[in-house]
Amino acid sequence: MAVNTTPISAGQALDALRAGLAAQRACTMTASWMLHGRPGIGKTEIVQQLASESGSTLFDLRLTTIEPQDLRGLPFYDHDRQRTVWYRPEDLPDDPAHPAILFLDELTAAAPSLQPTVYGLLQERRVGRHLLPASTFIVAAGNAVEDGAVAYDMGTALSDRLIHLSLRAEAGDWLARYAVPRGLHPAVTAFIRTRPD
């Protein structure tokens, strides 16, 4: 599925996520976000930086390494109540007093059997009876099939639950927002300035 969005730089994507997080904290909007981009463009680092600067705990779920039951939790039989109860997985935020970012990385590479479980996280902010705290901000990321990476087309049932941001590599943005502030070696920045492609 091709995502119909205008490509933006990594810095612009970080700005958009900052605005979305601020809107959610102000109780004016709750949405789930999706970063699309080529492998290595910085999707994961954008989310890590957002968590760090916002004081949020980052829950990083690599969806290529989990099964639907991993999100549901471990079942046990409660003899007193005569029913099966599910232990909450430690990979999901559970403290309403502390802000968290739930990062669903490699969403487009996850097995299609995992998608229905992810629907509940994105739309209802729950898996089974496990509710996410209102202080949880959700961001997903993935590569496109066209990138030559392992990826599945995203169906509309999943796609419609997300605000999509398509990232493009932009040398000027990388230099201004990453390389120079972090003091990368001048030879590296000079090379990128002369060969931005």
FENCOR-V606488 format. One record per residue. RES is the residue in one small letter. SS is DSSP state (~ for helix, > for strand, _ for the rest). Layout:
res=RES ss=SS
res=RES ss=SS
This chain:
res=m ss=_
res=a ss=_
res=v ss=_
res=n ss=_
res=t ss=_
res=t ss=_
res=p ss=_
res=i ss=>
res=s ss=_
res=a ss=~
res=g ss=~
res=q ss=~
res=a ss=~
res=l ss=~
res=d ss=~
res=a ss=~
res=l ss=~
res=r ss=~
res=a ss=~
res=g ss=~
res=l ss=~
res=a ss=~
res=a ss=~
res=q ss=~
res=r ss=~
res=a ss=_
res=c ss=_
res=t ss=_
res=m ss=_
res=t ss=_
res=a ss=_
res=s ss=>
res=w ss=>
res=m ss=>
res=l ss=>
res=h ss=>
res=g ss=_
res=r ss=_
res=p ss=_
res=g ss=_
res=i ss=_
res=g ss=_
res=k ss=~
res=t ss=~
res=e ss=~
res=i ss=~
res=v ss=~
res=q ss=~
res=q ss=~
res=l ss=~
res=a ss=~
res=s ss=~
res=e ss=~
res=s ss=~
res=g ss=_
res=s ss=_
res=t ss=>
res=l ss=>
res=f ss=>
res=d ss=>
res=l ss=>
res=r ss=>
res=l ss=~
res=t ss=~
res=t ss=~
res=i ss=_
res=e ss=_
res=p ss=~
res=q ss=~
res=d ss=~
res=l ss=~
res=r ss=~
res=g ss=_
res=l ss=>
res=p ss=>
res=f ss=>
res=y ss=>
res=d ss=>
res=h ss=_
res=d ss=_
res=r ss=_
res=q ss=_
res=r ss=>
res=t ss=>
res=v ss=>
res=w ss=>
res=y ss=>
res=r ss=_
res=p ss=_
res=e ss=_
res=d ss=_
res=l ss=_
res=p ss=_
res=d ss=_
res=d ss=_
res=p ss=_
res=a ss=_
res=h ss=_
res=p ss=_
res=a ss=>
res=i ss=>
res=l ss=>
res=f ss=>
res=l ss=>
res=d ss=>
res=e ss=_
res=l ss=~
res=t ss=~
res=a ss=~
res=a ss=_
res=a ss=_
res=p ss=~
res=s ss=~
res=l ss=~
res=q ss=~
res=p ss=~
res=t ss=~
res=v ss=~
res=y ss=~
res=g ss=~
res=l ss=~
res=l ss=~
res=q ss=~
res=e ss=_
res=r ss=_
res=r ss=>
res=v ss=>
res=g ss=_
res=r ss=_
res=h ss=>
res=l ss=>
res=l ss=_
res=p ss=_
res=a ss=_
res=s ss=_
res=t ss=>
res=f ss=>
res=i ss=>
res=v ss=>
res=a ss=>
res=a ss=>
res=g ss=>
res=n ss=_
res=a ss=_
res=v ss=~
res=e ss=~
res=d ss=~
res=g ss=_
res=a ss=_
res=v ss=_
res=a ss=_
res=y ss=_
res=d ss=_
res=m ss=_
res=g ss=_
res=t ss=~
res=a ss=~
res=l ss=~
res=s ss=~
res=d ss=_
res=r ss=_
res=l ss=_
res=i ss=>
res=h ss=>
res=l ss=>
res=s ss=>
res=l ss=>
res=r ss=_
res=a ss=_
res=e ss=_
res=a ss=~
res=g ss=~
res=d ss=~
res=w ss=~
res=l ss=~
res=a ss=~
res=r ss=~
res=y ss=~
res=a ss=~
res=v ss=_
res=p ss=_
res=r ss=_
res=g ss=_
res=l ss=_
res=h ss=_
res=p ss=~
res=a ss=~
res=v ss=~
res=t ss=~
res=a ss=~
res=f ss=~
res=i ss=~
res=r ss=~
res=t ss=~
res=r ss=_
res=p ss=_
res=d ss=_
